[in-house]
Structures are given as structure tokens and as C-alpha cells.
Amino acid sequence: MLIVHVSVDVLPDKVEAFRAATLENARHSLREPGIARFDVIQQQDDPTKFLLVEVYRTAEDPARHKETAHYQTWRDTVADMMARPRSSVKYHNVFPDEDGWDSAKP
């Protein structure tokens, strides 16, 4: 499994539009067989900061995700909403094991 944390700083006047576009992408992403979780988290003390927690089943699944229409729509829609380019960090899961991620998927 591959876990990716994507940090996004959004322009203050674009927060609600970014949130709506990102939720739409997340809902569609959860339907992909290669995605175990797709969480959208907004910082409490600074609502312009978001963290996307993407949990992929294999190392190849992020590339498949980026080929989907919903990802490409999201990418193009939010491009001008960011205060700086988004950044990501990749992780390996320790706990729960691979089967434990399925219980969190709707």
C-alpha cells in the first residue's frame, strides 16, 4: 500500500470553491478499485490549508488515478485556486494492515 499526503494552500477567496471541487473528486476517487481511502482534511486554525490523505492499494494506482476524468477535472479546476503549488509526501502503511483499510471505505 502507498499513502500519499498532499498539502494544499488555497487562496482565501477560493476556499469554498476548492472545497467543493475537492469533495467531488474525493467522492469519485473512492469508486476506484485501487483507492482504499481518500480523505479531505481542512486545518482548524487556518481554513486555507488542506491535507488530502490518499491511500492506494499498489504503487501503480496513483498513476491510474491521474488518468481519470474526475482527477483531471479537479486538477484543472483548482489550478488557479492555490496560493502555491501543492506538495506531497509518500508513506508506507504500518497499521492497520491492508485488510484493515477496507473497513473505512463506504
C-alpha positions in Angstrom: 0.0 0.0 0.0 1.0 3.6 -0.6 -0.2 6.5 1.4 0.2 10.0 0.0 -0.3 13.2 2.0 -1.0 16.1 -0.4 -0.6 19.6 1.2 -2.5 22.4 -0.4 -2.6 26.1 0.5 -5.6 27.8 -1.1 -6.2 31.4 -1.8 -8.5 32.9 0.9 -11.3 33.8 -1.6 -11.2 30.4 -3.2 -11.6 28.2 -0.1 -15.2 27.2 -0.7 -14.8 26.6 -4.4 -11.7 24.5 -3.7 -13.5 22.5 -1.0 -16.5 21.8 -3.3 -14.3 20.7 -6.2 -12.1 18.5 -4.0 -15.1 16.8 -2.3 -16.4 16.0 -5.8 -13.1 14.5 -6.7 -12.9 12.5 -3.5 -16.3 11.0 -3.9 -15.4 9.8 -7.4 -12.0 8.6 -6.3 -13.5 6.3 -3.7 -15.1 4.4 -6.5 -11.8 3.5 -8.0 -10.7 -0.1 -7.2 -7.1 1.0 -6.4 -8.1 3.5 -3.8 -8.7 2.3 -0.2 -9.3 5.8 1.3 -9.4 9.4 0.1 -9.7 11.9 3.0 -10.1 15.6 2.7 -8.9 17.5 5.8 -9.1 21.2 6.5 -6.9 22.9 9.1 -9.0 24.3 12.0 -6.9 27.4 12.7 -6.2 28.2 9.1 -9.1 27.2 6.7 -6.9 27.9 3.7 -4.8 24.8 4.4 -5.9 21.4 3.3 -4.5 17.9 3.5 -5.5 15.2 1.2 -4.8 11.7 2.5 -4.9 9.2 -0.4 -4.4 5.5 0.3 -3.6 3.4 -2.7 -3.5 -0.4 -2.9 -0.4 -0.5 -5.2 2.3 1.8 -6.3 0.7 1.9 -9.8 -2.7 3.1 -8.6 -1.7 6.8 -8.3 -0.9 6.9 -12.0 -4.2 5.2 -12.8 -6.0 7.8 -10.6 -4.4 10.6 -12.5 -5.8 9.2 -15.8 -9.4 9.5 -14.6 -11.7 12.2 -15.9 -12.6 13.3 -12.3 -9.0 13.8 -11.3 -8.2 15.8 -14.5 -11.3 18.0 -14.0 -10.2 18.6 -10.4 -6.6 19.4 -11.4 -7.7 21.9 -14.0 -10.4 23.4 -11.8 -8.3 24.1 -8.8 -5.1 25.1 -10.5 -5.7 28.8 -10.1 -7.1 28.4 -6.6 -3.8 27.5 -4.9 -1.6 30.0 -3.1 1.5 27.9 -4.0 2.0 24.6 -5.8 0.7 21.6 -3.9 3.3 19.2 -2.4 3.1 15.6 -1.4 4.9 13.1 0.8 4.6 9.3 0.3 4.4 6.8 3.2 4.1 3.0 3.7 1.4 1.8 6.0 2.4 0.2 9.3 -1.1 -0.2 10.9 -3.7 -1.2 10.0 -2.6 -3.9 7.6 -4.0 -3.9 4.1 -7.3 -5.6 5.1 -7.9 -3.0 7.8 -8.2 -0.2 5.3 -11.3 -1.8 3.7 -13.4 -1.2 6.9 -13.0 2.6 6.4 -14.3 2.6 2.8 -18.1 3.4 2.4 
